[in-house]
């Protein structure tokens, strides 16, 4: 048996990750086992992971793998871009570079630019998570602007409003005063 004199991560890690993916080892289907689920607090669709994302996902990966070893039905759900606030900021900056003011275009036109940005940069972070070896159920990946997610958010906001738990008023504070979100 020939053992290389130095560790070559591209060969070893890609081989094993591809093997895990081909055998669907990270997929979870509801069954009689006690469920254990982690939903990644979605990183923004801003281009790349930062150290905070990596630390957070490393801890989650340890927890989900431990749950699997304990025999739990472990499901790690990946998602991207909580609230799309960072995506909006990046798209607004890109439009500004092109001499376009967000206020001068329609919502539909802005969404076209946002989707363009997402298609270009949205998958980068997920691929970086895969390179880290994250054991997510990648078939369950969600994005804030997916139709079903958007519809769910609107439904919940309406329910909360009808219950008097949230309101519209002059005292509301913008999350991002610059973008007026």
C-alpha atoms as a printed R data frame, in Angstrom:
    type eleno elety resid chain resno       x      y       z
1   ATOM     1    CA   UNK     A     1   0.000  0.000   0.000
2   ATOM     2    CA   UNK     A     2   1.390  3.384  -1.046
3   ATOM     3    CA   UNK     A     3   0.882  6.099   1.575
4   ATOM     4    CA   UNK     A     4   1.724  9.655   0.451
5   ATOM     5    CA   UNK     A     5   4.446 11.421   2.428
6   ATOM     6    CA   UNK     A     6   2.245 14.478   2.910
7   ATOM     7    CA   UNK     A     7  -1.475 15.038   3.378
8   ATOM     8    CA   UNK     A     8  -3.235 16.196   0.208
9   ATOM     9    CA   UNK     A     9  -6.608 17.612   1.297
10  ATOM    10    CA   UNK     A    10  -7.969 18.089  -2.248
11  ATOM    11    CA   UNK     A    11  -7.690 14.370  -2.941
12  ATOM    12    CA   UNK     A    12  -8.746 13.015   0.456
13  ATOM    13    CA   UNK     A    13 -11.486 15.489   1.392
14  ATOM    14    CA   UNK     A    14 -13.125 15.718  -2.027
15  ATOM    15    CA   UNK     A    15 -13.131 11.906  -2.316
16  ATOM    16    CA   UNK     A    16 -14.821 11.352   1.036
17  ATOM    17    CA   UNK     A    17 -17.274 14.233   0.751
18  ATOM    18    CA   UNK     A    18 -18.335 13.019  -2.709
19  ATOM    19    CA   UNK     A    19 -18.764  9.515  -1.236
20  ATOM    20    CA   UNK     A    20 -20.926 10.846   1.605
21  ATOM    21    CA   UNK     A    21 -23.039 12.858  -0.833
22  ATOM    22    CA   UNK     A    22 -23.425  9.946  -3.293
23  ATOM    23    CA   UNK     A    23 -24.650  7.739  -0.448
24  ATOM    24    CA   UNK     A    24 -27.025 10.429   0.863
25  ATOM    25    CA   UNK     A    25 -25.577 10.123   4.386
26  ATOM    26    CA   UNK     A    26 -26.742 13.590   5.450
27  ATOM    27    CA   UNK     A    27 -30.390 13.157   4.431
28  ATOM    28    CA   UNK     A    28 -33.019 12.784   7.119
29  ATOM    29    CA   UNK     A    29 -36.489 11.298   6.720
30  ATOM    30    CA   UNK     A    30 -39.008 11.446   9.593
31  ATOM    31    CA   UNK     A    31 -39.285  8.082  11.346
32  ATOM    32    CA   UNK     A    32 -39.782  6.637  14.833
33  ATOM    33    CA   UNK     A    33 -36.458  7.951  16.190
34  ATOM    34    CA   UNK     A    34 -36.396 11.049  18.361
35  ATOM    35    CA   UNK     A    35 -35.895 14.049  16.045
36  ATOM    36    CA   UNK     A    36 -32.982 16.450  16.398
37  ATOM    37    CA   UNK     A    37 -32.939 19.425  14.031
38  ATOM    38    CA   UNK     A    38 -30.659 22.389  13.536
39  ATOM    39    CA   UNK     A    39 -31.519 25.166  11.111
40  ATOM    40    CA   UNK     A    40 -28.504 27.192  10.053
41  ATOM    41    CA   UNK     A    41 -29.050 30.827  10.897
42  ATOM    42    CA   UNK     A    42 -28.679 31.695   7.251
43  ATOM    43    CA   UNK     A    43 -25.537 33.504   6.187
44  ATOM    44    CA   UNK     A    44 -26.098 36.523   3.991
45  ATOM    45    CA   UNK     A    45 -25.770 36.217   0.221
46  ATOM    46    CA   UNK     A    46 -22.844 38.614   0.234
47  ATOM    47    CA   UNK     A    47 -20.237 36.476  -1.457
48  ATOM    48    CA   UNK     A    48 -18.123 34.622   1.104
49  ATOM    49    CA   UNK     A    49 -18.181 33.156   4.589
50  ATOM    50    CA   UNK     A    50 -16.419 34.975   7.394
51  ATOM    51    CA   UNK     A    51 -14.862 33.532  10.550
52  ATOM    52    CA   UNK     A    52 -18.093 33.945  12.518
53  ATOM    53    CA   UNK     A    53 -19.995 31.825   9.987
54  ATOM    54    CA   UNK     A    54 -17.277 29.166  10.073
55  ATOM    55    CA   UNK     A    55 -17.172 29.014  13.866
56  ATOM    56    CA   UNK     A    56 -20.968 28.797  14.075
57  ATOM    57    CA   UNK     A    57 -21.271 26.080  11.428
58  ATOM    58    CA   UNK     A    58 -18.381 24.065  12.904
59  ATOM    59    CA   UNK     A    59 -20.176 23.968  16.270
60  ATOM    60    CA   UNK     A    60 -23.439 22.999  14.576
61  ATOM    61    CA   UNK     A    61 -21.676 20.250  12.601
62  ATOM    62    CA   UNK     A    62 -20.209 18.793  15.803
63  ATOM    63    CA   UNK     A    63 -23.653 18.844  17.447
64  ATOM    64    CA   UNK     A    64 -25.461 17.251  14.486
65  ATOM    65    CA   UNK     A    65 -22.832 14.512  14.071
66  ATOM    66    CA   UNK     A    66 -23.024 13.772  17.813
67  ATOM    67    CA   UNK     A    67 -26.817 13.500  17.534
68  ATOM    68    CA   UNK     A    68 -26.405 10.992  14.690
69  ATOM    69    CA   UNK     A    69 -23.958  8.950  16.775
70  ATOM    70    CA   UNK     A    70 -26.527  8.905  19.594
71  ATOM    71    CA   UNK     A    71 -29.079  7.402  17.174
72  ATOM    72    CA   UNK     A    72 -31.291 10.469  16.887
73  ATOM    73    CA   UNK     A    73 -32.982 11.354  13.611
74  ATOM    74    CA   UNK     A    74 -30.664 14.292  12.984
75  ATOM    75    CA   UNK     A    75 -31.473 16.849  10.301
76  ATOM    76    CA   UNK     A    76 -29.316 19.886   9.607
77  ATOM    77    CA   UNK     A    77 -31.217 22.323   7.379
78  ATOM    78    CA   UNK     A    78 -29.137 24.821   5.385
79  ATOM    79    CA   UNK     A    79 -30.476 28.219   4.485
80  ATOM    80    CA   UNK     A    80 -29.245 31.453   3.028
81  ATOM    81    CA   UNK     A    81 -29.842 35.117   3.674
82  ATOM    82    CA   UNK     A    82 -31.963 35.866   6.702
83  ATOM    83    CA   UNK     A    83 -34.346 38.659   5.706
84  ATOM    84    CA   UNK     A    84 -32.322 39.500   2.565
85  ATOM    85    CA   UNK     A    85 -31.129 42.694   4.254
86  ATOM    86    CA   UNK     A    86 -27.480 42.189   3.283
87  ATOM    87    CA   UNK     A    87 -28.506 41.157  -0.229
88  ATOM    88    CA   UNK     A    88 -30.469 44.394  -0.562
89  ATOM    89    CA   UNK     A    89 -27.487 46.437   0.603
90  ATOM    90    CA   UNK     A    90 -25.180 44.733  -1.913
91  ATOM    91    CA   UNK     A    91 -27.673 45.140  -4.771
92  ATOM    92    CA   UNK     A    92 -28.247 48.820  -3.919
93  ATOM    93    CA   UNK     A    93 -24.459 49.387  -3.934
94  ATOM    94    CA   UNK     A    94 -24.106 47.595  -7.290
95  ATOM    95    CA   UNK     A    95 -26.956 49.664  -8.777
96  ATOM    96    CA   UNK     A    96 -25.315 52.840  -7.468
97  ATOM    97    CA   UNK     A    97 -22.071 51.870  -9.267
98  ATOM    98    CA   UNK     A    98 -24.154 51.604 -12.452
99  ATOM    99    CA   UNK     A    99 -25.653 55.039 -11.827
100 ATOM   100    CA   UNK     A   100 -29.081 53.653 -10.846
101 ATOM   101    CA   UNK     A   101 -30.926 54.834  -7.739
102 ATOM   102    CA   UNK     A   102 -33.143 52.198  -6.107
103 ATOM   103    CA   UNK     A   103 -35.917 54.791  -5.771
104 ATOM   104    CA   UNK     A   104 -35.979 55.259  -9.554
105 ATOM   105    CA   UNK     A   105 -36.861 51.658 -10.402
106 ATOM   106    CA   UNK     A   106 -39.936 49.549  -9.689
107 ATOM   107    CA   UNK     A   107 -40.083 46.798  -7.093
108 ATOM   108    CA   UNK     A   108 -40.163 44.203  -9.884
109 ATOM   109    CA   UNK     A   109 -37.055 45.691 -11.512
110 ATOM   110    CA   UNK     A   110 -35.268 45.728  -8.165
111 ATOM   111    CA   UNK     A   111 -36.213 42.089  -7.552
112 ATOM   112    CA   UNK     A   112 -34.776 41.180 -10.961
113 ATOM   113    CA   UNK     A   113 -31.462 42.736  -9.898
114 ATOM   114    CA   UNK     A   114 -31.661 40.974  -6.517
115 ATOM   115    CA   UNK     A   115 -32.249 37.590  -8.149
116 ATOM   116    CA   UNK     A   116 -29.366 38.259 -10.559
117 ATOM   117    CA   UNK     A   117 -27.095 38.965  -7.580
118 ATOM   118    CA   UNK     A   118 -28.349 35.859  -5.766
119 ATOM   119    CA   UNK     A   119 -27.772 33.598  -8.760
120 ATOM   120    CA   UNK     A   120 -24.240 34.946  -9.104
121 ATOM   121    CA   UNK     A   121 -23.209 34.870  -5.416
122 ATOM   122    CA   UNK     A   122 -25.795 32.831  -3.517
123 ATOM   123    CA   UNK     A   123 -24.263 29.429  -4.129
124 ATOM   124    CA   UNK     A   124 -20.729 30.480  -3.183
125 ATOM   125    CA   UNK     A   125 -21.346 30.261   0.564
126 ATOM   126    CA   UNK     A   126 -23.070 26.872   0.260
127 ATOM   127    CA   UNK     A   127 -20.113 25.526  -1.715
128 ATOM   128    CA   UNK     A   128 -17.755 26.879   0.947
129 ATOM   129    CA   UNK     A   129 -19.788 25.074   3.629
130 ATOM   130    CA   UNK     A   130 -19.459 21.857   1.616
131 ATOM   131    CA   UNK     A   131 -15.693 22.401   1.389
132 ATOM   132    CA   UNK     A   132 -15.644 22.674   5.185
133 ATOM   133    CA   UNK     A   133 -17.280 19.223   5.232
134 ATOM   134    CA   UNK     A   134 -20.600 20.394   6.684
135 ATOM   135    CA   UNK     A   135 -23.065 17.514   6.903
136 ATOM   136    CA   UNK     A   136 -26.236 19.406   5.959
137 ATOM   137    CA   UNK     A   137 -29.245 17.836   4.252
138 ATOM   138    CA   UNK     A   138 -28.519 19.848   1.089
139 ATOM   139    CA   UNK     A   139 -31.828 18.803  -0.521
140 ATOM   140    CA   UNK     A   140 -33.590 20.978   2.066
141 ATOM   141    CA   UNK     A   141 -31.677 24.201   1.293
142 ATOM   142    CA   UNK     A   142 -33.843 27.299   1.628
143 ATOM   143    CA   UNK     A   143 -33.449 30.918   0.596
144 ATOM   144    CA   UNK     A   144 -35.391 33.785   2.145
145 ATOM   145    CA   UNK     A   145 -36.799 34.873  -1.224
146 ATOM   146    CA   UNK     A   146 -38.051 31.399  -2.234
147 ATOM   147    CA   UNK     A   147 -41.789 31.659  -2.925
148 ATOM   148    CA   UNK     A   148 -42.802 29.239  -0.167
149 ATOM   149    CA   UNK     A   149 -40.594 30.992   2.399
150 ATOM   150    CA   UNK     A   150 -41.871 34.425   1.389
151 ATOM   151    CA   UNK     A   151 -45.481 33.230   1.586
152 ATOM   152    CA   UNK     A   152 -44.853 31.740   5.050
153 ATOM   153    CA   UNK     A   153 -43.322 34.970   6.326
154 ATOM   154    CA   UNK     A   154 -46.264 37.030   5.052
155 ATOM   155    CA   UNK     A   155 -48.757 34.547   6.568
156 ATOM   156    CA   UNK     A   156 -47.048 34.692   9.977
157 ATOM   157    CA   UNK     A   157 -46.809 38.492   9.931
158 ATOM   158    CA   UNK     A   158 -50.547 38.709   9.168
159 ATOM   159    CA   UNK     A   159 -51.330 36.248  11.989
160 ATOM   160    CA   UNK     A   160 -49.155 38.197  14.445
161 ATOM   161    CA   UNK     A   161 -50.764 41.467  13.341
162 ATOM   162    CA   UNK     A   162 -54.293 40.020  13.745
163 ATOM   163    CA   UNK     A   163 -53.383 38.820  17.258
164 ATOM   164    CA   UNK     A   164 -52.157 42.325  18.147
165 ATOM   165    CA   UNK     A   165 -48.592 41.106  18.689
166 ATOM   166    CA   UNK     A   166 -47.120 43.401  16.040
167 ATOM   167    CA   UNK     A   167 -48.373 46.696  14.696
168 ATOM   168    CA   UNK     A   168 -47.749 49.397  12.171
169 ATOM   169    CA   UNK     A   169 -47.112 52.792  13.620
170 ATOM   170    CA   UNK     A   170 -44.954 55.842  13.678
171 ATOM   171    CA   UNK     A   171 -42.729 54.373  16.389
172 ATOM   172    CA   UNK     A   172 -41.335 51.567  14.250
173 ATOM   173    CA   UNK     A   173 -37.565 51.651  13.870
174 ATOM   174    CA   UNK     A   174 -35.856 50.649  10.642
175 ATOM   175    CA   UNK     A   175 -33.428 47.743  10.901
176 ATOM   176    CA   UNK     A   176 -31.199 49.528   8.431
177 ATOM   177    CA   UNK     A   177 -31.923 53.282   8.364
178 ATOM   178    CA   UNK     A   178 -29.782 53.689   5.230
179 ATOM   179    CA   UNK     A   179 -31.813 51.172   3.194
180 ATOM   180    CA   UNK     A   180 -35.031 52.046   5.073
181 ATOM   181    CA   UNK     A   181 -35.787 48.359   5.769
